[in-house]
Amino acid sequence: MTKTKKAVHRCAWADNDPLMRVYHDEEWGVPERDSRVLWEALMLDGFQAGLSWLTILRKREAFRKAFRNFDPKKVARMGEADVERLMQNEGIIRSRAKIEATINGARIYVAMADAGEDFSTYVWKMAGNKPIQNSGPVPAKTPLSEEISAALKKRGFKFVGPVIVYAWMQAVGIVNDHSPDCFRRKAV
């Protein structure tokens, strides 16, 4: 007698590419509390603006290498020569505005840390310190993503509009938008 393998149901967006499946199954929507990882994810979501997430995933390791493993202190020390070098790096998205926004974002992150303000605590506090279990249609933005976007912009972050922020909130588990039939919904 042979066993029938049970079908795995995942969010529809994750079923067409092996890299997206792994990302969905292991990372997307898992509540993240590490400040550096949250900042890296926010910067990568900024690079995604106007592009597909799969494009960013395929280039993520190149981004990590180019941006010194997203160590905010190292990135904050980058200057114009680094921007020019990164503009020649075919492994990443070569957008001067996004590169400069990442360096600026590192400087803001470091300034927050130097002032005793933890980035994770800062963003999770706005979300009520626990993951939001969304139900119903998945929005492009929410009042909370608008609030977090405005707060980040006030600090000087760029490429943090409410739609980018909402995608980031989904990715880092601030909001659980796994579809109701997805095997990961209850796990995260």
C-alpha positions as CSV (number, residue, x, y, z in Angstrom):
1,M,0.0,0.0,0.0
2,T,1.4,3.4,-1.0
3,K,1.0,6.5,1.0
4,T,-0.6,9.5,-0.7
5,K,1.5,12.6,-0.2
6,K,-0.6,15.4,1.1
7,A,-0.5,18.5,-1.1
8,V,1.1,21.6,0.5
9,H,-1.0,24.7,0.1
10,R,0.9,28.0,0.1
11,C,0.2,31.5,-0.9
12,A,-0.4,31.6,-4.6
13,W,2.4,34.2,-5.3
14,A,5.0,31.7,-3.9
15,D,4.2,28.7,-6.0
16,N,5.7,29.6,-9.4
17,D,9.4,29.8,-8.6
18,P,11.7,27.6,-6.4
19,L,13.5,30.6,-4.8
20,M,10.1,32.2,-4.0
21,R,8.9,29.0,-2.4
22,V,11.9,28.7,-0.1
23,Y,11.6,32.4,0.8
24,H,7.9,32.0,1.5
25,D,8.3,28.7,3.4
26,E,11.2,29.8,5.6
27,E,11.2,33.6,5.9
28,W,8.2,35.6,4.7
29,G,5.8,36.5,7.5
30,V,8.0,35.2,10.4
31,P,8.0,37.8,13.1
32,E,11.5,39.4,13.1
33,R,12.8,41.2,16.2
34,D,16.4,41.7,15.2
35,S,17.0,45.4,14.5
36,R,19.7,44.9,11.9
37,V,17.6,42.3,10.0
38,L,14.6,44.5,10.1
39,W,16.6,47.4,8.7
40,E,18.1,45.2,5.9
41,A,14.7,44.0,4.9
42,L,13.4,47.6,4.8
43,M,16.3,48.7,2.6
44,L,15.8,45.8,0.2
45,D,12.1,46.6,0.0
46,G,13.1,50.1,-0.9
47,F,15.2,48.7,-3.8
48,Q,12.2,46.6,-4.9
49,A,10.2,49.8,-5.6
50,G,9.0,49.4,-9.2
51,L,10.4,45.9,-9.5
52,S,9.4,42.3,-8.6
53,W,10.5,40.8,-5.3
54,L,11.9,37.9,-7.2
55,T,14.4,40.3,-8.8
56,I,15.6,41.4,-5.4
57,L,15.7,37.8,-4.1
58,R,17.9,36.8,-7.0
59,K,20.3,39.7,-6.2
60,R,20.1,39.5,-2.4
61,E,23.5,37.9,-1.9
62,A,25.1,40.5,-4.2
63,F,23.3,43.3,-2.2
64,R,24.7,41.8,1.0
65,K,28.2,41.7,-0.4
66,A,27.9,45.2,-1.9
67,F,26.5,46.7,1.3
68,R,28.9,45.0,3.7
69,N,26.4,42.4,4.9
70,F,24.1,45.4,5.7
71,D,26.1,46.3,8.8
72,P,24.6,49.7,9.5
73,K,27.9,51.1,11.0
74,K,29.9,50.1,7.9
75,V,27.2,51.3,5.5
76,A,27.0,54.6,7.3
77,R,30.7,55.2,6.6
78,M,30.2,54.8,2.9
79,G,30.8,57.9,0.8
80,E,30.7,59.2,-2.8
81,A,33.4,56.8,-4.0
82,D,31.4,53.9,-2.7
83,V,28.3,55.2,-4.4
84,E,30.2,55.4,-7.7
85,R,31.6,51.8,-7.1
86,L,28.1,50.5,-6.4
87,M,26.7,52.2,-9.5
88,Q,29.1,50.0,-11.5
89,N,28.0,46.8,-9.7
90,E,25.9,44.7,-12.1
91,G,24.9,42.4,-9.3
92,I,22.6,45.0,-7.6
93,I,20.0,47.5,-8.7
94,R,22.0,50.4,-9.9
95,S,19.8,53.3,-8.8
96,R,21.8,56.2,-7.4
97,A,18.8,57.4,-5.4
98,K,18.2,53.9,-3.8
99,I,21.9,53.5,-3.1
100,E,22.1,56.9,-1.4
101,A,18.9,56.2,0.5
102,T,20.4,53.0,1.9
103,I,23.6,54.8,3.0
104,N,21.4,57.6,4.5
105,G,19.2,55.0,6.2
106,A,22.2,53.4,7.8
107,R,23.2,56.8,9.2
108,I,19.8,57.3,10.6
109,Y,19.8,53.7,12.1
110,V,23.2,54.4,13.7
111,A,22.1,57.8,15.1
112,M,19.0,56.1,16.6
113,A,21.2,53.4,18.2
114,D,23.7,56.0,19.5
115,A,20.8,57.8,21.1
116,G,19.8,54.5,22.8
117,E,16.8,53.9,20.5
118,D,16.4,50.3,19.3
119,F,15.1,50.1,15.7
120,S,13.1,46.9,16.5
121,T,11.5,48.4,19.5
122,Y,10.7,51.5,17.6
123,V,8.8,49.8,14.8
124,W,7.2,47.0,16.8
125,K,5.8,49.5,19.3
126,M,3.8,51.2,16.5
127,A,2.4,47.8,15.7
128,G,1.3,47.1,19.2
129,N,4.3,44.8,19.9
130,K,2.7,41.7,18.4
131,P,2.0,40.4,14.9
132,I,-1.3,41.6,13.4
133,Q,-3.4,38.6,12.1
134,N,-4.9,40.0,8.9
135,S,-8.1,38.5,7.5
136,G,-9.9,39.3,4.3
137,P,-8.5,40.8,1.1
138,V,-4.8,41.8,1.3
139,P,-4.5,45.6,1.0
140,A,-1.7,47.5,-0.7
141,K,-1.4,49.7,2.4
142,T,-3.1,50.3,5.7
143,P,-3.5,53.1,8.2
144,L,-0.6,51.5,10.2
145,S,1.7,51.3,7.2
146,E,0.8,55.0,6.5
147,E,1.7,55.8,10.2
148,I,5.0,53.9,10.1
149,S,5.8,55.4,6.7
150,A,5.2,58.9,8.0
151,A,7.3,58.2,11.1
152,L,10.2,56.8,9.1
153,K,10.1,59.7,6.6
154,K,10.1,62.2,9.5
155,R,13.4,60.7,10.6
156,G,14.7,61.1,7.0
157,F,14.4,57.6,5.6
158,K,13.7,57.4,1.8
159,F,11.8,54.8,-0.3
160,V,9.5,54.1,2.7
161,G,6.1,55.0,1.3
162,P,3.1,53.2,2.8
163,V,2.9,50.5,0.1
164,I,6.7,49.7,0.5
165,V,6.2,49.7,4.3
166,Y,3.2,47.4,4.1
167,A,5.2,44.9,1.9
168,W,8.0,45.1,4.5
169,M,5.5,44.6,7.4
170,Q,4.3,41.4,5.6
171,A,7.8,40.2,5.0
172,V,9.1,40.7,8.6
173,G,5.9,39.3,10.2
174,I,4.5,42.5,11.7
175,V,1.4,41.5,9.8
176,N,0.4,37.9,8.9
177,D,-1.0,38.0,5.4
178,H,-0.5,34.3,4.6
179,S,-3.7,33.1,2.8
180,P,-6.2,31.3,5.0
181,D,-5.4,27.9,3.3
182,C,-1.6,28.4,3.4
183,F,0.3,25.9,5.5
184,R,2.4,28.8,7.0
185,R,-0.5,30.9,8.3
186,K,-0.9,29.2,11.6
187,A,2.9,28.6,12.0
188,V,3.7,32.3,12.0
